[in-house]
Amino acid sequence: MEFLVDKADLHRTRFSEAPTPELQSGQALLNVSAFGLTSNNITYAMFGEAMSYWNFFPAEEGWGRVPVWGFADVAASNVAELTVGARVYGYLPPSSELVVAPVRVDARGFIDATPHRAALPAAYNGYTLSTGDPIYDADTEDAQMLLRPLFFTSYLIDDFLADSERFGAEMVVLSSASSKTSSALAFLLSRREGVDVVGLTSARSAEFTRALGVYDVVVSYDELDALPQGRAVYVDMAGDAELRSSVHNHYREDLAHSAVVGATHHDSLGAVPEALPGPRPTFFFAPDRVAKRTVDWGREGFETKLAEAWQPYVEWTESWLSVIHGQGPQAIEQTYLDLLDGRIDPATAHVLSP
Ligand SMILES: NC(=O)c1ccc[n+]([C@@H]2O[C@H](COP(=O)([O-])OP(=O)(O)OC[C@H]3O[C@@H](n4cnc5c(N)ncnc54)[C@H](OP(=O)(O)O)[C@@H]3O)[C@@H](O)[C@H]2O)c1
């Protein structure tokens, strides 16, 4: 089973049945067990062409397979070091199967060396074996599928801001504050001294966002005059051009840094005008920070720090996040369309099985 999206019209979807391919030497077959679906996956589809997300799991002409993060089981293997039955975490298509070409197989996992993936960012080509993963815990698989890639980004932003002494700012302003990526960052920032965390969200999600308890101030998009004054960093998860302009105009020379991270408001994106006050918005490029911290701390040191930060975060999410489990084509399609159109209850998240 493959869930396909029309690249030219993201509302048009369909399913196709492909026969299980015959494995070549050096290949393994992964049976996709389950995956998380959040707005992050919608952003992969929105930027499928521009940022090559469609190229990870190619489909027939004109159609795309939206990448997801999830668990899969090794169903067959022509690779001596990779045993049938092993459970792996990684970047998957929303399909029941994926053929990979594992290389550099060790106790921690492997890299998929399928030729069409070679030119794509390496961070997405690694698969982690549950048995060698410091973050793995059978009881938190849902959280790993849903939150791990989002938390990873938030961890890197929090670390980047600390490393930059927050550009001298006393507050960090986050848009789409109700999103899991923003609340993960707010959680990490709330544990640091000397910084106020300001959340911007829609009126419908303001109460939920306040109740999370990780924002010092929550302001809805329709009351931006209530934004506090002071030296600020803006971390933009919404990508909303009008909102960005309002935030820049509110802080002007007090805006110390403006980081572009997400695009949840994908119907309101727009170019950055030359006359925008404050610093030019800068894309937060996670792989650069990964490369830096891998050199600074070593791969193992980096993974250990991440696992230490992950534990209290996951415990915190258990107090407010309800996971909804769905199975089969209809559940996948409905969840995808709801996310695409912003029909989202931020207190819930979806784990789906093909
Ligand atoms: N650059 C990176 O490396 C990186 C990594 C991880 C995530 N991200 C980005 O972070 C963003 C958040 O992802 P997530 O998975 O954490 O999201 P999520 O938890 O599913 O976010 C849900 C929230 O996003 C806003 N939203 C979603 N769809 C919308 C729509 N169609 N119209 C208006 N608002 C909408 C709403 O927040 P409000 O009402 O509060 O606006 C909603 O409560 C995504 O754009 C994702 O791509 C980027």
Ligand as a Chemical Component Dictionary entry (heavy atoms), coordinates in Angstrom:
data_LIG
# 
_chem_comp.id                   LIG 
_chem_comp.type                 NON-POLYMER 
_chem_comp.pdbx_formal_charge   0 
_chem_comp.three_letter_code    LIG 
# 
loop_
_chem_comp_atom.comp_id 
_chem_comp_atom.atom_id 
_chem_comp_atom.alt_atom_id 
_chem_comp_atom.type_symbol 
_chem_comp_atom.charge 
_chem_comp_atom.model_Cartn_x 
_chem_comp_atom.model_Cartn_y 
_chem_comp_atom.model_Cartn_z 
_chem_comp_atom.pdbx_ordinal 
LIG N1  N1  N 0  13.307 23.498 9.922  1  
LIG C1  C1  C 0  13.288 22.378 10.631 2  
LIG O1  O1  O 0  14.301 21.721 10.757 3  
LIG C2  C2  C 0  12.013 21.936 11.296 4  
LIG C3  C3  C 0  11.993 20.808 12.109 5  
LIG C4  C4  C 0  10.808 20.459 12.802 6  
LIG C5  C5  C 0  9.656  21.213 12.589 7  
LIG N2  N2  N 1  9.714  22.294 11.746 8  
LIG C6  C6  C 0  8.489  23.062 11.463 9  
LIG O2  O2  O 0  7.779  23.449 12.618 10 
LIG C7  C7  C 0  6.409  23.619 12.259 11 
LIG C8  C8  C 0  5.546  22.957 13.341 12 
LIG O3  O3  O 0  5.485  21.556 13.135 13 
LIG P1  P1  P 0  4.760  20.588 14.209 14 
LIG O4  O4  O 0  4.796  19.241 13.605 15 
LIG O5  O5  O -1 5.336  20.861 15.540 16 
LIG O6  O6  O 0  3.281  21.139 14.145 17 
LIG P2  P2  P 0  1.932  20.729 14.941 18 
LIG O7  O7  O 0  2.230  20.386 16.333 19 
LIG O8  O8  O 0  1.154  19.762 14.117 20 
LIG O9  O9  O 0  1.289  22.187 14.871 21 
LIG C9  C9  C 0  -0.019 22.449 14.991 22 
LIG C10 C10 C 0  -0.169 23.982 15.001 23 
LIG O10 O10 O 0  0.299  24.583 13.800 24 
LIG C11 C11 C 0  -0.575 25.643 13.387 25 
LIG N3  N3  N 0  -1.186 25.195 12.122 26 
LIG C12 C12 C 0  -1.022 24.003 11.559 27 
LIG N4  N4  N 0  -1.654 23.929 10.354 28 
LIG C13 C13 C 0  -2.216 25.114 10.163 29 
LIG C14 C14 C 0  -2.991 25.661 9.111  30 
LIG N5  N5  N 0  -3.301 24.967 8.002  31 
LIG N6  N6  N 0  -3.420 26.944 9.247  32 
LIG C15 C15 C 0  -3.088 27.646 10.347 33 
LIG N7  N7  N 0  -2.336 27.165 11.373 34 
LIG C16 C16 C 0  -1.919 25.937 11.273 35 
LIG C17 C17 C 0  -1.525 25.817 14.529 36 
LIG O11 O11 O 0  -0.824 26.624 15.488 37 
LIG P3  P3  P 0  -1.130 28.149 15.862 38 
LIG O12 O12 O 0  -2.617 28.272 15.921 39 
LIG O13 O13 O 0  -0.458 28.265 17.224 40 
LIG O14 O14 O 0  -0.485 28.987 14.801 41 
LIG C18 C18 C 0  -1.622 24.397 15.070 42 
LIG O15 O15 O 0  -2.076 24.337 16.405 43 
LIG C19 C19 C 0  6.218  22.993 10.881 44 
LIG O16 O16 O 0  6.116  23.991 9.893  45 
LIG C20 C20 C 0  7.488  22.212 10.709 46 
LIG O17 O17 O 0  7.852  22.028 9.378  47 
LIG C21 C21 C 0  10.848 22.652 11.100 48 
# 
loop_
_chem_comp_bond.comp_id 
_chem_comp_bond.atom_id_1 
_chem_comp_bond.atom_id_2 
_chem_comp_bond.value_order 
_chem_comp_bond.pdbx_ordinal 
LIG N1  C1  SING 1  
LIG C1  O1  DOUB 2  
LIG C1  C2  SING 3  
LIG C2  C3  SING 4  
LIG C2  C21 DOUB 5  
LIG C3  C4  DOUB 6  
LIG C4  C5  SING 7  
LIG C5  N2  DOUB 8  
LIG N2  C6  SING 9  
LIG N2  C21 SING 10 
LIG C6  O2  SING 11 
LIG C6  C20 SING 12 
LIG O2  C7  SING 13 
LIG C7  C8  SING 14 
LIG C7  C19 SING 15 
LIG C8  O3  SING 16 
LIG O3  P1  SING 17 
LIG P1  O4  DOUB 18 
LIG P1  O5  SING 19 
LIG P1  O6  SING 20 
LIG O6  P2  SING 21 
LIG P2  O7  DOUB 22 
LIG P2  O8  SING 23 
LIG P2  O9  SING 24 
LIG O9  C9  SING 25 
LIG C9  C10 SING 26 
LIG C10 O10 SING 27 
LIG C10 C18 SING 28 
LIG O10 C11 SING 29 
LIG C11 N3  SING 30 
LIG C11 C17 SING 31 
LIG N3  C12 SING 32 
LIG N3  C16 SING 33 
LIG C12 N4  DOUB 34 
LIG N4  C13 SING 35 
LIG C13 C14 SING 36 
LIG C13 C16 DOUB 37 
LIG C14 N5  SING 38 
LIG C14 N6  DOUB 39 
LIG N6  C15 SING 40 
LIG C15 N7  DOUB 41 
LIG N7  C16 SING 42 
LIG C17 O11 SING 43 
LIG C17 C18 SING 44 
LIG O11 P3  SING 45 
LIG P3  O12 DOUB 46 
LIG P3  O13 SING 47 
LIG P3  O14 SING 48 
LIG C18 O15 SING 49 
LIG C19 O16 SING 50 
LIG C19 C20 SING 51 
LIG C20 O17 SING 52 
# 
